[in-house]
Amino acid sequence: MHNRHNNGLKTAMLLGLLSALILFAGQLLGGGAGLKVAFVVALGVNGVGYFWSDKIALRSMRAEPVSEAEAPELYAMVAELAQAQRMPMPRLYISPTMQPNAFATGRNPRNAAVCVTQGILSILDQRELRGVLGHELAHVYNRDILISSVAGALATVIMFLSRMAFFGAIFGGGRSDDDDNGGALGGLLLMVLGPMAAGLIQMAISRSREFHADESGAQATGDPLALASALRKLHAGTTQLPLPQTNQLVATSHLMIANPFSGGGLAKLFSTHPPMEERVARLEQMAGTLLR
C-alpha cells in the first residue's frame, strides 16, 4: 500500500512537472493566444487517441476477439478476477503474434479490452498467466489509459509551443537586436530541450504506472511470485523474438506488459518500461511481506 501511494504521488508530481513546462513555454512565447491554440491542438490529437486507442492497438497486433466458447480457460480467469474486484468483464482478444506479450486498452472499465498473444499462451502456465491478467486488469481499473492520454496531451502542448517559440523568435519583429538574440536563443533551447524533457517525463509516468499495475495486479491475484515468474519468461521471450519497430507498434508498445523491442544502451535508458530486474525484485519483496 505504501508503494502504491508513492507511485500515485510520483505520477501526480510528474504531471505537475509537465504542466509547469507548459507555463514556462507559454511565458517564453509571450502570449496567451499561442497557449490556447496549443491546448486545442493537443486535446484534438490526444482526444482521438483516447477514444480510439483500443482499435488502434488491437489492429496493430492483428488481434481477433474470442468468446467464452473459444477460450474457456482464459475467459474464466479474467471473469474471476473482474468479479472479485466488482468490475465489468472486458472484451478478450488473441493476437497471432508468437512473441509472448499482453496489453490492456480502452478509455474506461466499461470499454476495456485485454489482449494476449499466442506466444504468451504457449510459454506461461495457468498461474503465471493469471498473474499477467491481474496486471493488465489493474491498468484498466486504475484508468491508466486516461492518465497516459493526459500526459500525452500535455507533452503535445509543449512540443507545439516549442516550435511556436522558436519560429516566433526568428520571425518576430519590433524588438531590439539584443531582445531578438535572447528570444531566438530561448526559443532554440525550448525547441531542443522542451520535447526532450516532455518525453522523459512521459516515460517516467509510464514506468511508474507499470510498477503500480504490478503491485495492484499482484494484490488482486494474491500471488506476486506468479507475476514475477511470468515477467522473467516474458523478458527472455521478447528478447529472443523482438517485434519490428513500425509506427503502429511503436505507438502501442507502451501498453504492453514487456517491452516488445530489442535494444540496450540509450534505447534502454529511454524505454517506457522499467527494468525487468527491478520489477521482479519488487514483486519478490512484496511476496516476502505477504508471508510475514
C-alpha positions in Angstrom: 0.0 0.0 0.0 2.9 2.3 0.8 4.5 1.7 -2.7 1.1 2.3 -4.3 0.8 5.7 -2.6 4.3 6.6 -3.6 3.6 5.6 -7.3 0.4 7.7 -7.3 2.2 10.7 -5.7 5.0 10.3 -8.2 2.6 10.3 -11.2 0.8 13.4 -9.8 4.2 15.2 -9.4 5.3 14.3 -13.0 2.0 15.5 -14.4 2.6 18.7 -12.4 6.1 19.0 -13.9 4.6 18.7 -17.4 2.1 21.5 -16.6 5.0 23.7 -15.2 6.9 23.2 -18.5 3.8 24.4 -20.4 3.6 27.5 -18.2 7.3 28.2 -18.8 6.9 27.7 -22.6 3.8 30.0 -22.6 5.7 32.7 -20.8 8.6 32.4 -23.2 6.2 32.6 -26.1 4.9 35.8 -24.6 1.2 35.4 -25.2 -1.9 33.5 -24.1 -3.2 33.1 -27.7 -0.5 30.6 -28.6 -1.0 28.7 -25.4 -4.8 28.4 -26.2 -4.1 27.2 -29.7 -1.6 24.6 -28.4 -4.1 23.3 -25.9 -6.8 22.9 -28.6 -4.4 21.1 -31.0 -3.3 18.8 -28.1 -6.8 18.0 -27.0 -7.9 17.2 -30.5 -4.9 14.9 -31.3 -5.0 13.1 -28.0 -8.8 13.0 -27.8 -8.8 10.9 -31.0 -6.1 8.7 -29.4 -8.1 8.4 -26.1 -11.4 7.3 -27.8 -9.8 5.1 -30.5 -6.8 3.8 -28.6 -8.3 0.3 -28.3 -9.0 -0.1 -32.0 -5.5 1.3 -32.9 -3.7 -1.0 -30.5 -5.7 -4.1 -31.4 -5.3 -3.5 -35.2 -1.5 -3.1 -34.8 -1.3 -6.5 -33.2 -3.8 -8.1 -35.7 -5.8 -9.2 -32.7 -9.1 -11.1 -33.1 -11.9 -11.2 -30.5 -12.5 -14.5 -28.7 -15.7 -15.8 -26.9 -16.0 -17.9 -23.8 -16.6 -20.9 -26.0 -13.4 -20.3 -28.0 -11.1 -19.6 -25.0 -12.9 -21.0 -21.9 -9.8 -21.1 -19.5 -8.7 -17.6 -20.5 -12.3 -16.3 -20.2 -12.8 -17.9 -16.8 -9.6 -16.4 -15.3 -10.5 -12.9 -16.5 -14.1 -13.2 -15.3 -13.0 -14.4 -11.9 -10.5 -11.5 -11.4 -13.1 -9.0 -12.7 -15.8 -10.3 -10.4 -13.5 -10.4 -7.4 -12.9 -6.6 -7.9 -16.6 -5.9 -8.8 -15.6 -4.6 -12.2 -17.0 -5.1 -15.7 -15.8 -8.0 -17.8 -13.5 -6.6 -20.5 -13.6 -7.9 -24.1 -10.9 -10.5 -24.8 -8.6 -10.7 -27.8 -5.9 -13.0 -29.0 -3.1 -11.9 -31.3 -1.4 -14.4 -33.6 2.0 -12.9 -32.7 4.4 -15.5 -31.4 6.2 -13.0 -29.2 5.0 -13.5 -25.6 3.2 -10.3 -24.6 -0.1 -8.9 -23.4 -1.7 -5.5 -23.1 -4.9 -3.8 -22.0 -6.6 -0.8 -23.6 -9.8 1.1 -23.5 -10.8 4.5 -22.1 -12.6 3.1 -19.0 -13.5 -0.2 -17.4 -16.8 -0.5 -19.4 -14.9 0.0 -22.7 -11.9 -2.1 -22.0 -10.1 -4.9 -23.9 -7.5 -7.3 -22.8 -5.3 -8.9 -25.5 -2.8 -11.8 -25.1 -0.6 -13.2 -27.8 -0.3 -16.8 -29.0 3.3 -16.6 -27.8 2.3 -15.9 -24.2 -0.3 -18.6 -24.1 2.4 -21.1 -25.3 5.0 -20.4 -22.6 3.1 -19.5 -19.4 1.4 -21.9 -17.1 -2.1 -21.0 -15.7 -0.7 -19.5 -12.5 1.7 -17.2 -14.4 -1.0 -16.3 -17.0 -3.4 -15.3 -14.1 -0.7 -13.1 -12.7 -0.3 -11.3 -16.1 -4.1 -10.9 -16.5 -4.2 -9.4 -13.0 -1.6 -6.9 -14.1 -3.5 -6.0 -17.2 -6.8 -5.6 -15.4 -5.0 -3.3 -13.0 -4.2 -1.0 -15.8 -7.8 -0.9 -16.8 -9.2 -0.4 -13.3 -6.5 2.2 -12.4 -7.6 4.2 -15.5 -4.0 4.3 -16.8 -5.2 4.9 -20.4 -6.7 8.2 -19.2 -3.5 9.1 -17.3 -1.3 8.4 -20.3 -3.7 10.4 -22.6 -3.5 13.4 -20.2 0.3 13.1 -20.2 0.3 12.8 -24.0 -1.8 15.9 -24.4 0.4 18.0 -22.1 3.5 16.7 -23.9 2.0 17.7 -27.3 1.3 21.2 -26.0 5.0 21.5 -25.0 6.2 20.4 -28.4 3.7 22.7 -30.2 4.8 25.7 -28.1 8.5 24.9 -28.5 8.1 25.3 -32.3 6.0 28.4 -32.0 8.5 30.0 -29.6 11.4 29.2 -32.0 9.8 30.5 -35.1 8.3 33.5 -33.2 11.8 34.4 -32.0 13.2 34.1 -35.5 10.5 35.9 -37.5 9.1 38.2 -34.7 9.7 41.9 -35.1 9.5 45.1 -33.2 12.3 44.3 -30.7 15.9 45.3 -30.3 18.7 43.2 -31.6 19.6 42.1 -28.0 16.0 41.1 -27.4 15.9 39.2 -30.7 19.1 37.3 -29.9 17.8 36.5 -26.4 14.4 35.4 -27.7 16.0 33.3 -30.5 18.3 31.6 -28.1 15.5 30.9 -25.6 13.3 29.6 -28.4 16.1 27.4 -29.6 16.7 26.0 -26.1 13.0 25.4 -25.7 12.7 23.6 -29.1 15.6 21.2 -28.2 15.1 20.7 -24.5 11.3 21.1 -24.2 10.3 18.0 -26.2 13.2 16.0 -24.7 12.1 16.9 -21.2 8.4 16.1 -22.0 9.4 12.8 -23.4 11.5 11.9 -20.4 8.6 12.8 -18.1 6.2 10.8 -20.1 8.5 7.8 -19.9 8.8 8.3 -16.1 5.0 8.3 -15.8 4.7 5.1 -17.9 7.3 3.4 -15.7 5.5 4.5 -12.6 2.2 3.1 -13.9 3.9 -0.2 -14.7 5.1 -0.6 -11.1 1.6 0.4 -9.9 0.0 -2.2 -12.1 2.5 -4.9 -10.9 1.6 -4.2 -7.3 -2.2 -3.8 -7.9 -2.3 -6.9 -10.0 -0.3 -9.0 -7.5 -2.7 -7.9 -4.8 -5.7 -8.9 -6.8 -4.3 -12.4 -7.5 -2.7 -12.7 -4.1 0.3 -14.3 -5.9 3.2 -11.8 -6.5 5.6 -14.6 -7.3 3.4 -15.9 -10.2 3.7 -12.5 -11.9 7.5 -12.3 -11.1 7.9 -15.7 -12.8 5.9 -14.6 -15.8 7.9 -11.5 -16.2 11.2 -13.5 -16.3 9.8 -15.6 -19.1 8.4 -12.6 -21.0 11.7 -10.8 -20.8 13.5 -13.8 -22.2 10.8 -14.3 -24.9 10.7 -10.7 -26.1 14.5 -10.6 -26.2 14.5 -13.6 -28.5 11.6 -12.5 -30.6 11.6 -8.7 -30.8 8.9 -7.0 -32.8 9.7 -4.7 -35.8 9.6 -1.0 -34.8 6.8 0.0 -37.1 4.9 3.3 -36.4 1.8 1.4 -35.3 3.7 -0.9 -32.9 5.8 2.0 -31.5 2.6 3.8 -30.7 1.2 0.7 -29.0 4.4 -0.6 -27.2 3.9 1.4 -24.0 0.7 -0.5 -23.4 2.4 -3.9 -23.4 3.5 -5.7 -20.2 7.0 -6.2 -21.6 9.0 -4.0 -23.9 8.4 -5.7 -27.4 11.5 -4.2 -29.0 15.2 -5.1 -28.7 17.7 -2.5 -27.5 20.3 -1.6 -25.0 22.3 1.5 -24.0 20.4 4.7 -24.8 17.4 2.7 -26.1 17.1 1.0 -22.7 17.5 4.3 -20.9 14.6 5.9 -22.9 12.4 2.8 -22.6 8.8 3.3 -21.4 9.2 0.1 -19.3 11.1 -0.1 -16.1 14.0 -2.6 -15.9 12.6 -6.1 -15.6 15.0 -7.0 -12.9 13.7 -4.2 -10.7 10.1 -5.2 -11.3 10.8 -8.8 -10.3 12.7 -7.7 -7.2 9.8 -5.6 -6.1 7.4 -8.4 -6.5 9.6 -10.8 -4.6 9.9 -8.3 -1.8 6.1 -7.9 -1.8 5.7 -11.7 -1.6 8.0 -11.8 1.4 5.9 -9.1 3.1 2.7 -11.1 2.5 4.2 -14.2 4.0 5.1 -12.5 7.3 
